[in-house]
Amino acid sequence: MTNIIRLAVAALLPISVFALPQTNQESVSLCALQEKAPEGGHINVRVSGIYSGGLGMGTIEDTACPDRTVWVELALRSDRNKKKLKSLLDGPGRAHVVFEGEIYGPPLPDPKLPEAIKKEYHPGWGHLGAFQTKLVVQVIREVTVAPRSTP
């Protein structure tokens, strides 16, 4: 390699390293994220929990706050761990997962609604708008067998 090519490669290397997504990001509690997700906004996250549903949509919950389930939509950027997730969903019907994506806070009411209705109306995500938050999954980091459910 000539010196000019070495210098060009050395100059570009740090740029490409910083442009790579972080893969050592810690998973954050789903319970805490639901409180941090801004109304009408979203944040990038890595979360873990118990996923049930299908390969298009479903729900995820944290055993620490099982009453606050999150609606999930899969918009995967790769097929990594997709087959493993499918096999667990086809079998036991649920899996312990680590997902990366965006969590959306409660949606805002339609601005065309009268103020009195906007104050009382709280739209949601998913089936019948029943979920306060939504997770759009871009990467499936890990999939393992979910612990047995407790009554």
DOSE-148061 format. One record per residue (C-alpha): residue number from 1; residue in one letter; x, y, z. Coordinates in Angstrom, 3 decimals. Layout:
BEGIN
+------+------+----------+----------+----------+
| resi | resn |        x |        y |        z |
+------+------+----------+----------+----------+
|  NUM |    A |        X |        Y |        Z |
...
+------+------+----------+----------+----------+
// end
This chain:
BEGIN
+------+------+----------+----------+----------+
| resi | resn |        x |        y |        z |
+------+------+----------+----------+----------+
|    1 |    M |    0.000 |    0.000 |    0.000 |
|    2 |    T |    1.247 |    3.438 |   -0.784 |
|    3 |    N |    1.562 |    6.063 |    1.916 |
|    4 |    I |   -1.308 |    8.098 |    0.408 |
|    5 |    I |   -3.687 |    5.109 |    0.562 |
|    6 |    R |   -2.591 |    4.312 |    4.130 |
|    7 |    L |   -3.292 |    7.900 |    5.179 |
|    8 |    A |   -6.712 |    7.860 |    3.488 |
|    9 |    V |   -7.672 |    4.567 |    5.188 |
|   10 |    A |   -6.392 |    5.802 |    8.563 |
|   11 |    A |   -8.367 |    9.035 |    8.191 |
|   12 |    L |  -11.627 |    7.216 |    7.318 |
|   13 |    L |  -11.381 |    4.462 |    9.931 |
|   14 |    P |  -12.433 |    6.549 |   12.946 |
|   15 |    I |  -15.438 |    7.915 |   11.026 |
|   16 |    S |  -16.744 |    4.439 |   10.174 |
|   17 |    V |  -16.263 |    3.214 |   13.751 |
|   18 |    F |  -18.305 |    6.097 |   15.190 |
|   19 |    A |  -21.022 |    5.618 |   12.553 |
|   20 |    L |  -21.707 |    2.048 |   13.684 |
|   21 |    P |  -24.729 |    1.538 |   15.963 |
|   22 |    Q |  -23.954 |    0.698 |   19.567 |
|   23 |    T |  -24.597 |   -2.977 |   20.274 |
|   24 |    N |  -23.479 |   -3.045 |   23.903 |
|   25 |    Q |  -26.341 |   -0.830 |   25.024 |
|   26 |    E |  -27.941 |   -1.947 |   28.295 |
|   27 |    S |  -31.574 |   -3.044 |   28.364 |
|   28 |    V |  -33.771 |   -0.607 |   30.243 |
|   29 |    S |  -36.762 |   -1.541 |   32.365 |
|   30 |    L |  -39.929 |   -1.533 |   30.316 |
|   31 |    C |  -41.793 |   -0.201 |   33.364 |
|   32 |    A |  -39.520 |    2.859 |   33.549 |
|   33 |    L |  -39.622 |    3.457 |   29.798 |
|   34 |    Q |  -43.399 |    3.615 |   29.762 |
|   35 |    E |  -43.206 |    6.534 |   32.161 |
|   36 |    K |  -40.443 |    8.274 |   30.167 |
|   37 |    A |  -42.041 |    7.910 |   26.721 |
|   38 |    P |  -43.279 |   11.403 |   25.849 |
|   39 |    E |  -46.887 |   11.973 |   24.859 |
|   40 |    G |  -46.949 |   12.298 |   21.084 |
|   41 |    G |  -43.245 |   11.373 |   20.834 |
|   42 |    H |  -40.858 |    8.426 |   20.823 |
|   43 |    I |  -37.393 |    7.390 |   22.009 |
|   44 |    N |  -34.862 |    4.776 |   20.866 |
|   45 |    V |  -34.576 |    1.895 |   23.320 |
|   46 |    R |  -33.322 |   -1.594 |   24.079 |
|   47 |    V |  -35.797 |   -3.481 |   26.254 |
|   48 |    S |  -36.325 |   -6.992 |   27.508 |
|   49 |    G |  -39.526 |   -8.704 |   28.478 |
|   50 |    I |  -41.988 |  -11.467 |   27.710 |
|   51 |    Y |  -43.289 |  -11.260 |   24.147 |
|   52 |    S |  -46.429 |  -12.974 |   22.918 |
|   53 |    G |  -48.266 |  -12.656 |   19.651 |
|   54 |    G |  -47.040 |  -13.178 |   16.121 |
|   55 |    L |  -44.250 |  -12.070 |   13.816 |
|   56 |    G |  -46.158 |   -8.947 |   12.780 |
|   57 |    M |  -47.584 |   -7.665 |   16.034 |
|   58 |    G |  -48.145 |   -8.685 |   19.614 |
|   59 |    T |  -47.481 |   -7.517 |   23.154 |
|   60 |    I |  -44.541 |   -7.338 |   25.536 |
|   61 |    E |  -44.650 |   -7.139 |   29.300 |
|   62 |    D |  -42.206 |   -6.799 |   32.154 |
|   63 |    T |  -42.823 |   -9.148 |   35.074 |
|   64 |    A |  -42.132 |   -6.200 |   37.403 |
|   65 |    C |  -45.248 |   -4.391 |   36.092 |
|   66 |    P |  -47.476 |   -7.000 |   34.411 |
|   67 |    D |  -50.480 |   -4.679 |   34.409 |
|   68 |    R |  -48.757 |   -2.303 |   31.932 |
|   69 |    T |  -48.464 |   -4.269 |   28.694 |
|   70 |    V |  -46.981 |   -2.577 |   25.603 |
|   71 |    W |  -48.288 |   -3.017 |   22.059 |
|   72 |    V |  -45.540 |   -4.265 |   19.703 |
|   73 |    E |  -45.148 |   -3.938 |   15.955 |
|   74 |    L |  -42.253 |   -5.713 |   14.257 |
|   75 |    A |  -40.525 |   -3.651 |   11.549 |
|   76 |    L |  -37.323 |   -5.691 |   11.431 |
|   77 |    R |  -34.204 |   -4.473 |    9.657 |
|   78 |    S |  -32.732 |   -8.003 |    9.605 |
|   79 |    D |  -33.824 |  -11.610 |   10.047 |
|   80 |    R |  -31.510 |  -12.109 |   13.031 |
|   81 |    N |  -33.249 |  -14.360 |   15.619 |
|   82 |    K |  -36.528 |  -14.249 |   13.639 |
|   83 |    K |  -36.700 |  -18.060 |   13.155 |
|   84 |    K |  -35.944 |  -18.667 |   16.821 |
|   85 |    L |  -38.709 |  -16.269 |   17.869 |
|   86 |    K |  -41.155 |  -17.880 |   15.441 |
|   87 |    S |  -40.423 |  -21.370 |   16.773 |
|   88 |    L |  -41.110 |  -20.286 |   20.363 |
|   89 |    L |  -44.277 |  -18.435 |   19.372 |
|   90 |    D |  -45.492 |  -21.492 |   17.432 |
|   91 |    G |  -44.694 |  -23.718 |   20.426 |
|   92 |    P |  -45.219 |  -22.265 |   23.908 |
|   93 |    G |  -46.698 |  -19.065 |   22.457 |
|   94 |    R |  -44.368 |  -16.675 |   24.282 |
|   95 |    A |  -40.665 |  -15.899 |   24.559 |
|   96 |    H |  -38.271 |  -13.864 |   26.664 |
|   97 |    V |  -36.748 |  -11.316 |   24.277 |
|   98 |    V |  -34.380 |   -8.402 |   24.034 |
|   99 |    F |  -35.628 |   -5.951 |   21.402 |
|  100 |    E |  -34.172 |   -2.737 |   19.996 |
|  101 |    G |  -36.430 |   -0.137 |   18.481 |
|  102 |    E |  -38.528 |    2.892 |   19.317 |
|  103 |    I |  -41.052 |    3.212 |   22.110 |
|  104 |    Y |  -43.888 |    5.611 |   21.446 |
|  105 |    G |  -45.679 |    7.418 |   24.216 |
|  106 |    P |  -49.424 |    7.946 |   24.295 |
|  107 |    P |  -50.710 |    9.355 |   21.007 |
|  108 |    L |  -52.087 |   12.868 |   20.961 |
|  109 |    P |  -55.812 |   13.400 |   20.312 |
|  110 |    D |  -56.845 |   14.722 |   16.914 |
|  111 |    P |  -56.267 |   18.502 |   16.994 |
|  112 |    K |  -59.606 |   19.017 |   15.208 |
|  113 |    L |  -61.528 |   17.760 |   18.239 |
|  114 |    P |  -63.168 |   20.314 |   20.523 |
|  115 |    E |  -61.108 |   21.188 |   23.636 |
|  116 |    A |  -63.648 |   19.601 |   25.996 |
|  117 |    I |  -63.327 |   16.242 |   24.213 |
|  118 |    K |  -59.516 |   16.454 |   23.916 |
|  119 |    K |  -59.261 |   16.812 |   27.717 |
|  120 |    E |  -61.230 |   13.610 |   28.323 |
|  121 |    Y |  -60.256 |   11.520 |   25.288 |
|  122 |    H |  -57.041 |    9.497 |   25.563 |
|  123 |    P |  -56.258 |    7.602 |   22.337 |
|  124 |    G |  -54.135 |    4.466 |   22.497 |
|  125 |    W |  -52.216 |    2.018 |   20.336 |
|  126 |    G |  -53.010 |   -1.470 |   19.088 |
|  127 |    H |  -56.208 |   -3.466 |   19.229 |
|  128 |    L |  -59.092 |   -1.124 |   20.062 |
|  129 |    G |  -56.545 |    1.506 |   21.155 |
|  130 |    A |  -56.110 |   -0.400 |   24.419 |
|  131 |    F |  -52.387 |    0.251 |   24.934 |
|  132 |    Q |  -50.858 |    3.473 |   26.250 |
|  133 |    T |  -47.454 |    2.812 |   24.647 |
|  134 |    K |  -46.191 |    1.099 |   21.507 |
|  135 |    L |  -42.815 |   -0.476 |   20.694 |
|  136 |    V |  -41.709 |   -0.642 |   17.060 |
|  137 |    V |  -39.029 |   -3.358 |   16.948 |
|  138 |    Q |  -36.174 |   -3.010 |   14.489 |
|  139 |    V |  -33.746 |   -5.644 |   15.859 |
|  140 |    I |  -34.277 |   -8.866 |   17.805 |
|  141 |    R |  -31.115 |   -9.109 |   19.937 |
|  142 |    E |  -31.952 |  -12.200 |   22.006 |
|  143 |    V |  -34.664 |  -14.849 |   22.215 |
|  144 |    T |  -34.930 |  -17.455 |   24.986 |
|  145 |    V |  -37.643 |  -19.624 |   26.476 |
|  146 |    A |  -39.943 |  -17.565 |   28.681 |
|  147 |    P |  -40.313 |  -18.602 |   32.308 |
|  148 |    R |  -43.586 |  -20.302 |   33.149 |
|  149 |    S |  -46.367 |  -17.858 |   33.703 |
|  150 |    T |  -47.642 |  -17.360 |   37.198 |
|  151 |    P |  -51.366 |  -17.175 |   37.908 |
+------+------+----------+----------+----------+
// end
